[in-house]
Amino acid sequence: MEKHYEGEVVGRSATLFTAAFDQATGVGTYVAMESSEGSLHGCGGAFDFAHSATTSGSDRTAEFFTIVPSSGTGELSGISGAGGTAIDADGTHRIWFDYELGELS
C-alpha cells in the first residue's frame, strides 16, 4: 500500500503490510515495513521503519515501532530512534517519531 503524510512529516511511503485479523471480532495482529521519502521536521531524505501491534478489538497492545538503522538518506542520514501510531476516534491514523540525527560509525 502507499501512504501519504502531511504535517511535521511530509511525503509518502511504500508499505508492505500483513495481518492475521478477524474482521467479525476486530481481533488480530499486523506487521508492517515502510520505506518513506519526504521530510521530517524540515529535513529531507528517506528512511525505513517497521511497526506492529495487536488488538483485542478495543485496544492496542504489544506495540512495536522502530526506525531501521542505517536506512536514512539525504538530510536524514544517520537517523535512529522509534515512534508510534495513535488512532483517532474517527479512524484517522497519526504517526509520530522520537528520533536523533547523527553520523553512523
VENFENBEL-V481123 format. One record per pair of residues at least 6 apart in sequence whose ideal C-beta (glycine too) atoms are under 6 Angstrom apart, sorted by the first residue. I is the first residue (numbers start at 1). GAP is how many residues later the second one is. D is the distance in whole Angstrom. If there is no record, write none. Layout:
# VENFENBEL-V481123
i=I gap=GAP d=D
i=I gap=GAP d=D
This chain:
# VENFENBEL-V481123
i=1 gap=14 d=5
i=1 gap=16 d=6
i=2 gap=12 d=6
i=3 gap=10 d=5
i=3 gap=12 d=6
i=4 gap=8 d=5
i=5 gap=6 d=6
i=8 gap=33 d=5
i=9 gap=31 d=5
i=10 gap=28 d=5
i=10 gap=29 d=5
i=11 gap=25 d=6
i=11 gap=26 d=5
i=11 gap=27 d=2
i=13 gap=21 d=4
i=13 gap=23 d=4
i=14 gap=21 d=5
i=15 gap=17 d=5
i=15 gap=19 d=5
i=16 gap=17 d=5
i=17 gap=15 d=5
i=18 gap=13 d=6
i=19 gap=9 d=6
i=19 gap=11 d=4
i=20 gap=8 d=5
i=20 gap=9 d=6
i=21 gap=7 d=3
i=22 gap=6 d=6
i=25 gap=32 d=6
i=26 gap=31 d=4
i=27 gap=29 d=6
i=27 gap=30 d=5
i=29 gap=25 d=4
i=31 gap=21 d=4
i=32 gap=19 d=5
i=33 gap=17 d=5
i=34 gap=15 d=5
i=35 gap=13 d=5
i=37 gap=9 d=4
i=43 gap=32 d=4
i=43 gap=33 d=6
i=44 gap=30 d=5
i=44 gap=31 d=5
i=45 gap=28 d=5
i=45 gap=29 d=3
i=45 gap=30 d=5
i=45 gap=31 d=3
i=46 gap=27 d=5
i=47 gap=24 d=5
i=47 gap=25 d=4
i=47 gap=29 d=5
i=47 gap=32 d=5
i=48 gap=20 d=4
i=48 gap=23 d=4
i=49 gap=18 d=5
i=50 gap=16 d=6
i=51 gap=14 d=4
i=52 gap=12 d=5
i=53 gap=7 d=5
i=53 gap=10 d=5
i=54 gap=7 d=5
i=54 gap=8 d=4
i=65 gap=17 d=5
i=65 gap=18 d=5
i=65 gap=19 d=5
i=66 gap=16 d=5
i=67 gap=12 d=6
i=67 gap=13 d=6
i=67 gap=14 d=5
i=70 gap=34 d=6
i=72 gap=6 d=6
i=72 gap=7 d=4
i=78 gap=23 d=6
i=78 gap=24 d=5
i=78 gap=25 d=5
i=78 gap=26 d=5
i=79 gap=20 d=6
i=79 gap=22 d=6
i=80 gap=20 d=6
i=81 gap=17 d=5
i=81 gap=18 d=3
i=81 gap=19 d=6
i=82 gap=16 d=5
i=83 gap=13 d=5
i=83 gap=14 d=4
i=84 gap=12 d=6
i=85 gap=8 d=6
i=85 gap=10 d=5
i=86 gap=8 d=5
i=87 gap=6 d=6
